[in-house]
Amino acid sequence: MTGLAIDDAAWASAWRLRSPADKLLLSGGLVLAALVLPAWPGSVLVGLAAVVLALGPARVPARTFGRAVRLPLAFILIGALTAVVQVGDGGLGWAPDAATQAGGLVAHAVAGSAAVLLLATTTPMSDLLPALHRLRVPDAVVEVASVTYRMLFVLLTSLSTIREAQAARMGHAGIRNSYRSSGMLAAAVLTRSWDRARRLSDGLAGRGMETGLRVLPEVLPSSPRFVAATLAGLAALVTVSALT
Amino acid sequence: MHIAEGFLPPAHAIGWTIAAAPFVVHGARAVVKEVRENPESTLLLGAAGAFTFVLSAIKLPSITGSSSHPTGTGLGAVLFRPPVMALLGTVVLLFQALLLAHGGLTTLGANAFSMAVVGPWAGYAAYRLVRRSGGGLLPGVFAAMAVADLATYVTTALQLAWAHPDAASGFAGAAAKFLSVFAFTQVPLAIGEGLLGVLLFRVLVVSARPELERLGVLRRTPEPDQAPVPEPTPGAER
């Protein structure tokens, strides 16, 4: 357990040992299809495909996937409603094709979010970061991102422990106390992050690793069958959308 | 406020990615240079990224009843300067999209532009302005954090208005709609985040003064044993 449900799901997923490039191809293809194809039937099919693949072969817990899809929903619904309200001389009203427009926006956004989640719940961040090397992102940047990923769980644990201690001492009783405690909480987490970074740096320097911690990336071979199935599935999605 | 995946049309998603790219590349160059000169700063920058991510897990009680999460871009701009924040902010946005389902991949460019570019630069400008006009550290930090938040929210609302203009009143009407709808959560959040920044720095000034001096936020105070010793004046012993 790391404290982030999506990360936990990624490590436990049945697709964890599949090649990150294969999964990027599948999710990337679905994300693009959700964006470019018309909402009906394109986005609906993309959304269904992402959910079925995640809950079926990738064996992501339905509860985790459902909760994660729900998170951006508030923004999507408020945004879509705002987009279709019309400001005219007579005040507020609905745009002429409000229902279709809002439905289309929600379908694109939900399908796209589900496609991103398919990647997020099957591929841990540490598998994706080496892919940045291939996109010619400088080593120093990838290394900073890797340290960020490794350190954020320690800081999240510190944050919840300190917050629990504050709450037990009535530190979050009332808005005034809550703000004071939140300020101290943020300061404690920031100074802990500096302290941890310094200690890590000293430890690495003591072992002669002054340019960072280099580890061999896990080799996860690509599966030609998976790639072929992905390409066939995406082609079918595009064909069905074009014919409808 | 992150724009969700799929909420922007393809042309806008590409356009905002191209607009954010030069700032992020500039930030990446700044990070590469810093790491080349001081290899140990990889870990400090990684820690800064992790802190910015974790800051969004702190819940701030909001006056409107809902709780909101600070973005930390103004704080990052004061501590690490806007170019570095352009890169760290983009990395954090990528992590938020893949670990928290906040934001998205095709909307990463638009979110990076508002949250990692406009927010930090506006916040840093407000901070410098307050410090130049004689304001202290704490008013400067309040201005940086509140202005960074407000600038991010205004930019996001304008991005949404441009992507989805109003059927009757066009971009202006849509801008008014998006600005007023999100004002309910974003304006109290900006004030709340400014207050959080002040409380945070009040603690940091006492407990992490050397780090703030090293980052250039506070002026270095001379060590007591290095302070210039006044020349003994003749006859002072008497």
Interface residues (C-beta under 8 A of the other chain):
Chain A: L4 I6 D7 G28 V31 L32 A34 L35 V36 S43 A68 V69 L71 P72 F75 I76 I78 G79 T82 A83 V85 Q86 V87 G88 A95 P96 L105 H108 A109 V110 A111 G112 S113 A115 V116 L117 L119 A120 M125 L128 V137 P138 A140 V141 E143 V144 A145 S146 V147 T148 Y149 R150 M151 L152 V154 L155 L156 L159 I175 S178 Y179 R180 S182 G183 M184 L185 A186 A187 A188 V189 L190 T191 S193 W194 R196 A197 R198 L200 S201 L204 A205 E210 T211 G212
Chain B: M1 H2 I3 A4 E5 G6 F7 P9 P10 A13 A28 V31 V32 V35 R36 P39 E40 T42 L43 L44 L45 G46 A47 A48 G49 A50 F51 F53 V54 L55 A57 I58 K59 L60 P61 P70 L87 L88 V91 V92 L94 F95 A97 L98 L99 L100 A101 H102 G103 G104 L105 T106 L160 H164 D166 A167 A168 S169 G173 A174 A176 K177 F178 V181 F182 G192 L195 L196 V198 L199 L200 R202 V203 L204 S207 A208 E211
